[in-house]
Amino acid sequence: MARIHITRDGERLHVDVSGRLTAGDLRRLEHACAPALLSDPVRIELHLNRVTDIDRAAAAFVERMSARGAIVRRRDGPDREPRH
């Protein structure tokens, strides 16, 4: 089970995820991200630096968030800035 921690910096929501992120965590992750998903553009940063493993369903959710404009930060690759 992933640990999800939420902070706010002005209008931007920061969601830090650690541990193993799986489909079973997506309802909690969606709930954590919900306030930022209602804005356009999406004002959210997903920090996945401490995610130890991610399954296909969770990876697809993260990709959809990125496509909607979320900034996704990962330990194993470059930051993903919003697509416009």
Contact map, one row per residue, 1 for C-alpha under 8 A:
111000000000000000111101100000000000000000000000000000000000000000000000000000000000
111100000000000011111100100000000000000000000000001000000000000000000000000000000000
111110000000000011100000000000000000000000000000000000000000000000000000000000000000
011111000000001111000000000010010000000000000000000000000000000000000000000000000000
001111100000001110000000000000000000000000000000000000000000000000000000000000000000
000111110000111100000000000000010000000000000000000000000000000000000000000000000000
000011111000111000000000000000000000000000000000000000000000000000000000000000000000
000001111111110000000000000000000000000000000000000000000000000000000000000000000000
000000111111110000000000000000000000000000000000000000000000000000000000000000000000
000000011111100000000000000000000000000000000000000000000000000000000000000000000000
000000011111100000000000000000000000000000100000000000000000000000000000000000000000
000000011111110000000000000000000001000000111000000000000000000000000000000000000000
000001111111111000000000000000001001000000111000000000000000000000000000000000000000
000001111001111100000000000000000000000000011110000000000000000000000000000000000000
000111100000111110000000000000011000000000011110000000000000000000000000000000000000
000111000000011111000000000000000000000000000111000000000000000000000000000000000000
011110000000001111101000000000000000000000000111111000000000000000000000000000000000
011100000000000111111000000000000000000000000001111100000000000000000000000000000000
111000000000000011111000000000000000000000000000011110000000000000000000000000000000
110000000000000001111100000000000000000000000000001111000000000000000000000000000000
110000000000000011111111100000000000000000000000001111100100000000000000000000000000
110000000000000000011111110000000000000000000000000001111100000000000000000000000000
000000000000000000001111110000000000000000000000000000111100000000000000000000000000
100000000000000000001111111000000000000000000000000000000000000000000000000000000000
110000000000000000001111111110000000000000000000000000000100000000000000000000000000
000000000000000000000111111111000000000000000000000000000100100000000000000000000000
000000000000000000000001111111100000000000000000000000000000000000000000000000000000
000000000000000000000000111111110000000000000000000000000000000000000000000000000000
000100000000000000000000111111111000000000000000000000000000000000000000000000000000
000000000000000000000000011111111100000000000000000000000000000000000000000000000000
000000000000000000000000001111111100000000000000000000000000000000000000000000000000
000101000000001000000000000111111110000000000000000000000000000000000000000000000000
000000000000101000000000000011111111100000010000000000000000000000000000000000000000
000000000000000000000000000001111111110000000000000000000000000000000000000000000000
000000000000000000000000000000011111111000000000000000000000000000000000000000000000
000000000001100000000000000000001111111001110000000000000000000000000000000000000000
000000000000000000000000000000001111111101110000000000000000000000000000000000000000
000000000000000000000000000000000111111101000000000000000000000000000000000000000000
000000000000000000000000000000000011111111100000000000000000000000000000000000000000
000000000000000000000000000000000000111111100000000000000000000000000000000000000000
000000000000000000000000000000000000001111100000000000000000000000011000000000000000
000000000000000000000000000000000001111111110000000000000000000000011100000000000000
000000000011100000000000000000000001101111111000000000000000000000001100000000000000
000000000001111000000000000000001001100001111100000000000000000000000110000000000000
000000000001111000000000000000000000000000111110000000000000000000000111100000000000
000000000000011110000000000000000000000000011111000000000000000000000111100000000000
000000000000011110000000000000000000000000001111110000000000000000000001110000000000
000000000000000111000000000000000000000000000111111000000000000000000001111000000000
000000000000000011000000000000000000000000000011111000000000000000000000111100000000
000000000000000011100000000000000000000000000011111100000000000000000000001000000000
010000000000000011111000000000000000000000000001111111000000000000000000000000000000
000000000000000001111000000000000000000000000000011111000000000000000000000000000000
000000000000000000111000000000000000000000000000001111100000000000000000000000000000
000000000000000000011100000000000000000000000000001111110110000000000000000000000000
000000000000000000001110000000000000000000000000000011111110000000000000000000000000
000000000000000000000110000000000000000000000000000001111111000000000000000000000000
000000000000000000000110000000000000000000000000000000111111100000000000000000000000
000000000000000000001110110000000000000000000000000001111111110000000000000000000000
000000000000000000000000000000000000000000000000000001111111111000000000000000000000
000000000000000000000000000000000000000000000000000000011111111100000000000000000000
000000000000000000000000010000000000000000000000000000001111111110000000000000000000
000000000000000000000000000000000000000000000000000000000111111111000001000000000000
000000000000000000000000000000000000000000000000000000000011111111100000000000000000
000000000000000000000000000000000000000000000000000000000001111111110000000000000000
000000000000000000000000000000000000000000000000000000000000111111111100000000000000
000000000000000000000000000000000000000000000000000000000000011111111111000000011110
000000000000000000000000000000000000000000000000000000000000001111111100000000000110
000000000000000000000000000000000000000011000000000000000000000111111100000000000110
000000000000000000000000000000000000000011100000000000000000000011111110000000001111
000000000000000000000000000000000000000001111100000000000000000011111111000000001100
000000000000000000000000000000000000000000011100000000000000000001001111100000111100
000000000000000000000000000000000000000000001111000000000000010001000111110000111000
000000000000000000000000000000000000000000001111100000000000000000000011111001110000
000000000000000000000000000000000000000000000011100000000000000000000001111111100000
000000000000000000000000000000000000000000000001110000000000000000000000111111000000
000000000000000000000000000000000000000000000000100000000000000000000000011111000000
000000000000000000000000000000000000000000000000000000000000000000000000011111100000
000000000000000000000000000000000000000000000000000000000000000000000000111111110000
000000000000000000000000000000000000000000000000000000000000000000000011110011111000
000000000000000000000000000000000000000000000000000000000000000001000011100001111100
000000000000000000000000000000000000000000000000000000000000000001001111000000111110
000000000000000000000000000000000000000000000000000000000000000001111110000000011111
000000000000000000000000000000000000000000000000000000000000000001111000000000001111
000000000000000000000000000000000000000000000000000000000000000000001000000000000111
